[in-house]
Amino acid sequence: VWGYDHLGDSRLVDACIQRLRAKVENAPATPRYVQTVRGFGYRFGPL
């Protein structure tokens, strides 16, 4: 639809992580389960 030159929204993953944290975390501002790993991405922990 948009063609090959369309890069999309680079904040889409951030928005999804924010919504996920709002659902699973007691305090989304200080996440315990959905953690950001700088330079890599995200991880789910602690188990």
C-alpha positions in Angstrom: 0.0 0.0 0.0 2.7 2.5 1.0 5.5 1.2 -1.2 9.0 0.1 -0.4 10.1 3.6 0.6 7.8 3.7 3.6 9.7 3.1 6.9 6.7 3.2 9.2 6.5 4.6 12.7 9.7 4.0 14.6 7.8 4.5 17.9 5.4 1.6 17.3 7.3 -0.9 19.5 7.6 1.7 22.3 3.9 2.3 22.2 3.2 -1.4 22.4 5.6 -1.9 25.3 4.0 1.0 27.1 0.5 -0.6 26.8 1.9 -4.0 27.9 3.5 -2.5 30.9 0.3 -0.7 31.8 -1.5 -4.1 31.8 1.1 -6.3 33.7 3.1 -3.9 35.9 1.9 -2.7 39.3 4.0 0.5 38.8 4.6 1.0 35.0 6.9 3.9 35.6 9.3 1.5 37.4 8.9 -1.7 35.5 9.8 -5.0 37.1 8.6 -7.5 34.5 9.0 -5.9 31.1 12.6 -4.6 31.2 14.5 -2.4 28.7 17.9 -3.7 27.8 19.8 -0.8 26.3 21.3 -1.6 22.9 19.4 -4.8 22.6 15.7 -4.4 23.2 13.3 -5.8 25.8 13.1 -8.8 28.1 10.6 -10.3 30.3 11.7 -11.1 33.9 12.1 -11.9 36.7 10.7 -15.4 36.5 
